Amino acid sequence: MNDPTIAADPNMARRIADNWQAVLDDVQQAARAAGRDRADIQIVGVTKYVGVEATAALLAAGCHQLGESRPQQLWQKAEAAELGASVHWHLIGHLQTNKVRRTLQYRPTIHSVDSSRLLRAIDTEAAARQIEVPVLLEVNVSGDASKTGLPADVLEPMLAEHRRGRESGAAGAQLRGLMAMAGWGSSAPEARRQFAQLRQLRDHLQRQTGIAFPELSMGMSGDFVEAIAEGATLVRIGSRLFAGVGSVGR
Ligand SMILES: *Cc1c(COP(=O)(O)O)cnc(C)c1O
């Protein structure tokens, strides 16, 4: 199940712990520079590049919020005995509606809701299970045709439809905020402008609907400082955490 080149590396756990510490320091510094409370920013360690062993090393280093972009990989890791029950999982990549049921077994936060149909499927399944599933709407702020996510102008009608659909009870999909990625090849100022756009969109939706959307999931290894400057509450960091480990960062 693990990449043997990773499993054979005796320094792996040490490297990952050092990388985690460096990311913690950088996030702390970015928060301070932005005049923000560090406690308002959660780091999601993105483990899609590595197997169970390296993922367990990150957990042991202190990162309990773990993200996967493929549902099957999330299932596989969520069931790995080495990772135990202290992980909160985040699904950050596309979810097909036929994988909703199995995915909700692991009670993840879902960052990547990109259609009304998927939102309805999550809501229905969560209500049937009597659980609350935190979800974020993924928005295409960069305008890249190649990027995933909803165009900004469909969000308001989508939220209105979602509210009509779920008058009863607390169980279901709990809309917590928005997620975005900066466009491919964006410079730091361009990425920052796109993150500012996502925040403004969130603020606008809050005003229009009267509902709080506290979470902004934005920022990855290369641009989390810009994202924190613009209000990110969840940063999704992968390659920085696994630099120097096995085959990552080739
Ligand atoms: C892979 C991935 C990340 C992490 O990216 P890094 O640049 O490796 O930190 C974050 N968000 C999403 C949606 C991803 O697919």
The ligand as an SDF file (V2000), in Angstrom:
LIG
                    3D

 15 15  0  0  0  0  0  0  0  0999 V2000
   -3.0840   19.1160   -4.1090 C   0  0  0  0  0  0  0  0  0  0  0  0
   -4.0060   20.1730   -3.6080 C   0  0  0  0  0  0  0  0  0  0  0  0
   -3.5780   21.0770   -2.6160 C   0  0  0  0  0  0  0  0  0  0  0  0
   -2.1850   21.0930   -2.0430 C   0  0  0  0  0  0  0  0  0  0  0  0
   -1.3170   21.6660   -2.9730 O   0  0  0  0  0  0  0  0  0  0  0  0
    0.2340   21.8940   -2.6370 P   0  0  0  0  0  0  0  0  0  0  0  0
    0.6420   22.9060   -3.6570 O   0  0  0  0  0  0  0  0  0  0  0  0
    0.9010   20.6000   -2.7990 O   0  0  0  0  0  0  0  0  0  0  0  0
    0.3260   22.4310   -1.2660 O   0  0  0  0  0  0  0  0  0  0  0  0
   -4.4980   22.0120   -2.1690 C   0  0  0  0  0  0  0  0  0  0  0  0
   -5.7570   22.0720   -2.6730 N   0  0  0  0  0  0  0  0  0  0  0  0
   -6.1850   21.2320   -3.6200 C   0  0  0  0  0  0  0  0  0  0  0  0
   -7.5900   21.3530   -4.1080 C   0  0  0  0  0  0  0  0  0  0  0  0
   -5.3340   20.2640   -4.1280 C   0  0  0  0  0  0  0  0  0  0  0  0
   -5.7770   19.4330   -5.0850 O   0  0  0  0  0  0  0  0  0  0  0  0
  1  2  1  0
  2  3  1  0
  2 14  2  0
  3  4  1  0
  3 10  2  0
  4  5  1  0
  5  6  1  0
  6  7  2  0
  6  8  1  0
  6  9  1  0
 10 11  1  0
 11 12  2  0
 12 13  1  0
 12 14  1  0
 14 15  1  0
M  END
$$$$
